[in-house]
Every structure is written in structure tokens, then in C-alpha cells.
Amino acid sequence: MEDLNQLKTHIGKLLKELRVNQGLTIQDAALGLDMAFPNYLYLEKGKKGAPKLETLFKLAEFYGVPLDYFFKDFDKPHKKNLAELKLLTEFRRLNSEKKHISLRLLRALRTG
């Protein structure tokens, strides 16, 4: 569920960026897309359900971008989570003494 919320937020940010770069108001965009103002606003704020594929096609066509534009750079949060998961996995494999040493090292890195 967290991934879906991140995707909705990601798409919303991209929509706002496209709209602003094209000099459009939210009302202009909603009107051009034949969409109710609140529905467009919810999409842009990532507050509504994930947009349907048909809606993404309509948005891509309206803004003149390829459909995959809405997914660009979306995998970056996952890479961060993967790195953290690997770190945690390795940490769990350490014995108690090495865990304490690792924690002291991490605290020193954070403050230094």
C-alpha cells in the first residue's frame, strides 16, 4: 500500500510540474481534460485513488508526454529501501560484540 501512495504522490508532482511549465492553471488543465476541477486537483495532490490507465493516457496526450513519463524516476525510493534492507540483513548476521561496534561507528559517522 505504501508503494501505491508513493506512486500517487509521484504522479501528482509530475502533473503539477507539467501544468506549471505549460503555464496552465488547475482550472485550465481540468477544462482541457474535460475533468471536474476537484478530480484534477485530487490527482495532482495524490489524494485520490491511483489514476486509471485511461486517465493516464488522457493526461499523457494532453501534456504531450509519453505514457511512461509518469513512472520516470519512480524506482528510486525502492533502491533506497533495498539498500537499507541489505544493511539490516548484514547487521543481523553479526555477533553481539560486532553489532555494538557497528552502532558506535554509525553514530560517529552521523555526528562527524
PyMOL commands that set and color helices and strands:
alter all, ss='L'
color gray80, all
select helices_A, chain A and resi 2-21+26-32+37-45+53-63+67-71+76-92+96-111
alter helices_A, ss='H'
color red, helices_A
deselect
rebuild
show_as cartoon
